Amino acid sequence: MKLRNLFKSFRADESGAVTVDWVVLTAAIVGLGIVVMNTVGGAITGLGDEIVTDMTAMNSGYGNNP
């Protein structure tokens, strides 16, 4: 009878369920972030390169610029 009660209490115990939920939720958020960065990352790099090109072509207004 003790073994049966031990099994029932083990089956009813949910102390680790919340931890498992948080681990799954965190993994999903990290995975979603990676997908978004892979999707948008190339466009961000291209836009940054365009900004650098435009800024290097501008005169600063200081010095002996014509």
MDAnalysis code that builds the backbone (N, CA, C; Angstrom):
import MDAnalysis as mda
import numpy as np

u = mda.Universe.empty(198, n_residues=66, atom_resindex=np.repeat(np.arange(66), 3), trajectory=True)
u.add_TopologyAttr("name", ["N", "CA", "C"] * 66)
u.add_TopologyAttr("resid", np.arange(1, 67))
u.add_TopologyAttr("resname", ["MET", "LYS", "LEU", "ARG", "ASN", "LEU", "PHE", "LYS", "SER", "PHE", "ARG", "ALA", "ASP", "GLU", "SER", "GLY", "ALA", "VAL", "THR", "VAL", "ASP", "TRP", "VAL", "VAL", "LEU", "THR", "ALA", "ALA", "ILE", "VAL", "GLY", "LEU", "GLY", "ILE", "VAL", "VAL", "MET", "ASN", "THR", "VAL", "GLY", "GLY", "ALA", "ILE", "THR", "GLY", "LEU", "GLY", "ASP", "GLU", "ILE", "VAL", "THR", "ASP", "MET", "THR", "ALA", "MET", "ASN", "SER", "GLY", "TYR", "GLY", "ASN", "ASN", "PRO"])
u.atoms.positions = np.array([
    [0.804, -1.194, 0.000],
    [0.000, 0.000, 0.000],
    [0.855, 1.269, 0.000],
    [2.029, 1.229, 0.639],
    [2.894, 2.393, 0.664],
    [3.372, 2.766, -0.735],
    [3.686, 1.776, -1.528],
    [4.157, 2.033, -2.879],
    [3.078, 2.707, -3.713],
    [1.859, 2.300, -3.535],
    [0.746, 2.895, -4.274],
    [0.558, 4.358, -3.865],
    [0.653, 4.657, -2.581],
    [0.535, 6.047, -2.122],
    [1.701, 6.900, -2.612],
    [2.869, 6.312, -2.638],
    [4.038, 7.022, -3.143],
    [3.865, 7.366, -4.618],
    [3.351, 6.425, -5.388],
    [3.116, 6.676, -6.818],
    [2.064, 7.753, -7.012],
    [1.000, 7.757, -6.227],
    [-0.049, 8.778, -6.351],
    [0.486, 10.170, -6.019],
    [1.298, 10.247, -4.972],
    [1.831, 11.559, -4.614],
    [2.836, 12.040, -5.673],
    [3.592, 11.133, -6.252],
    [4.528, 11.504, -7.313],
    [3.782, 12.014, -8.543],
    [2.689, 11.359, -8.883],
    [1.910, 11.744, -10.053],
    [1.212, 13.082, -9.852],
    [0.834, 13.397, -8.627],
    [0.118, 14.637, -8.345],
    [1.060, 15.825, -8.167],
    [2.346, 15.579, -7.968],
    [3.311, 16.655, -7.728],
    [3.580, 17.422, -9.022],
    [3.422, 18.744, -8.988],
    [3.637, 19.585, -10.173],
    [4.688, 20.661, -9.920],
    [5.600, 20.416, -9.033],
    [6.559, 21.461, -8.664],
    [7.528, 21.809, -9.786],
    [7.833, 20.929, -10.706],
    [8.756, 21.217, -11.795],
    [8.084, 21.662, -13.072],
    [6.760, 21.655, -13.110],
    [6.037, 21.983, -14.342],
    [6.234, 23.444, -14.732],
    [6.288, 24.340, -13.773],
    [6.453, 25.758, -14.081],
    [7.831, 26.009, -14.684],
    [8.836, 25.339, -14.186],
    [10.183, 25.487, -14.736],
    [10.236, 25.040, -16.188],
    [9.608, 23.948, -16.486],
    [9.578, 23.453, -17.866],
    [8.854, 24.449, -18.763],
    [7.765, 25.031, -18.285],
    [7.038, 26.029, -19.077],
    [7.924, 27.230, -19.386],
    [8.665, 27.718, -18.395],
    [9.530, 28.866, -18.608],
    [10.657, 28.545, -19.564],
    [11.202, 27.367, -19.501],
    [12.283, 26.978, -20.413],
    [11.766, 26.939, -21.849],
    [10.603, 26.380, -22.051],
    [10.023, 26.312, -23.400],
    [9.695, 27.705, -23.909],
    [9.133, 28.545, -23.057],
    [8.791, 29.906, -23.458],
    [10.039, 30.711, -23.809],
    [11.085, 30.586, -23.014],
    [12.325, 31.297, -23.289],
    [12.962, 30.823, -24.588],
    [12.952, 29.527, -24.821],
    [13.506, 28.994, -26.071],
    [12.723, 29.507, -27.278],
    [11.415, 29.612, -27.151],
    [10.597, 30.122, -28.258],
    [10.908, 31.588, -28.538],
    [11.091, 32.383, -27.494],
    [11.401, 33.802, -27.690],
    [12.778, 33.977, -28.325],
    [13.763, 33.212, -27.888],
    [15.097, 33.291, -28.468],
    [15.066, 32.857, -29.940],
    [14.342, 31.787, -30.229],
    [14.216, 31.323, -31.616],
    [13.555, 32.356, -32.505],
    [12.518, 33.006, -31.997],
    [11.845, 34.047, -32.768],
    [12.768, 35.231, -33.014],
    [13.570, 35.585, -32.024],
    [14.527, 36.674, -32.200],
    [15.562, 36.358, -33.258],
    [16.025, 35.127, -33.291],
    [17.004, 34.714, -34.301],
    [16.391, 34.770, -35.700],
    [15.161, 34.340, -35.833],
    [14.486, 34.384, -37.137],
    [14.326, 35.823, -37.601],
    [13.933, 36.711, -36.706],
    [13.749, 38.120, -37.072],
    [15.084, 38.750, -37.475],
    [16.144, 38.468, -36.724],
    [17.444, 39.053, -37.056],
    [17.977, 38.534, -38.387],
    [17.745, 37.265, -38.690],
    [18.174, 36.736, -39.989],
    [17.383, 37.356, -41.120],
    [16.128, 37.664, -40.888],
    [15.274, 38.247, -41.923],
    [15.628, 39.706, -42.167],
    [15.843, 40.464, -41.119],
    [16.034, 41.903, -41.230],
    [17.514, 42.290, -41.274],
    [18.405, 41.418, -40.862],
    [19.815, 41.745, -40.722],
    [20.486, 42.227, -41.990],
    [20.197, 41.610, -43.100],
    [20.814, 42.017, -44.364],
    [20.420, 43.419, -44.781],
    [19.168, 43.757, -44.581],
    [18.702, 45.097, -44.947],
    [19.326, 46.148, -44.043],
    [19.512, 45.840, -42.778],
    [20.125, 46.792, -41.855],
    [21.576, 47.051, -42.250],
    [22.299, 46.016, -42.613],
    [23.691, 46.172, -43.033],
    [23.778, 47.015, -44.302],
    [22.905, 46.770, -45.259],
    [22.901, 47.549, -46.495],
    [22.580, 49.012, -46.247],
    [21.626, 49.280, -45.347],
    [21.278, 50.656, -45.026],
    [22.432, 51.363, -44.326],
    [23.118, 50.664, -43.451],
    [24.286, 51.247, -42.786],
    [25.383, 51.599, -43.766],
    [25.607, 50.728, -44.732],
    [26.622, 51.009, -45.760],
    [26.251, 52.233, -46.589],
    [24.983, 52.400, -46.915],
    [24.534, 53.569, -47.662],
    [24.739, 54.853, -46.861],
    [24.467, 54.800, -45.573],
    [24.648, 55.977, -44.718],
    [26.119, 56.370, -44.654],
    [26.994, 55.388, -44.507],
    [28.437, 55.675, -44.458],
    [28.898, 56.299, -45.773],
    [28.433, 55.785, -46.894],
    [28.817, 56.321, -48.200],
    [28.347, 57.765, -48.349],
    [27.113, 58.049, -47.942],
    [26.586, 59.408, -48.054],
    [27.326, 60.381, -47.140],
    [27.659, 59.945, -45.946],
    [28.316, 60.846, -44.998],
    [29.768, 61.134, -45.382],
    [30.446, 60.160, -45.983],
    [31.830, 60.415, -46.402],
    [31.885, 61.353, -47.606],
    [30.828, 61.441, -48.375],
    [30.802, 62.326, -49.541],
    [30.454, 63.760, -49.165],
    [29.970, 64.017, -47.959],
    [29.568, 65.366, -47.546],
    [30.768, 66.165, -47.042],
    [30.699, 67.477, -47.251],
    [31.684, 68.376, -46.689],
    [31.284, 68.695, -45.250],
    [32.283, 68.806, -44.395],
    [31.979, 69.062, -42.990],
    [31.801, 70.541, -42.687],
    [32.335, 71.423, -43.519],
    [32.234, 72.855, -43.266],
    [33.414, 73.399, -42.486],
    [34.324, 72.560, -42.135],
    [35.508, 72.983, -41.389],
    [36.745, 72.852, -42.268],
    [37.744, 73.649, -42.000],
    [39.002, 73.522, -42.715],
    [39.013, 74.280, -44.019],
    [39.801, 73.802, -44.948],
    [39.982, 74.481, -46.231],
    [39.143, 73.832, -47.330],
    [37.937, 73.458, -47.021],
    [37.063, 72.864, -48.050],
    [36.567, 73.955, -48.971],
    [36.517, 73.700, -50.257],
    [36.069, 74.736, -51.227],
    [34.589, 75.037, -51.106],
])
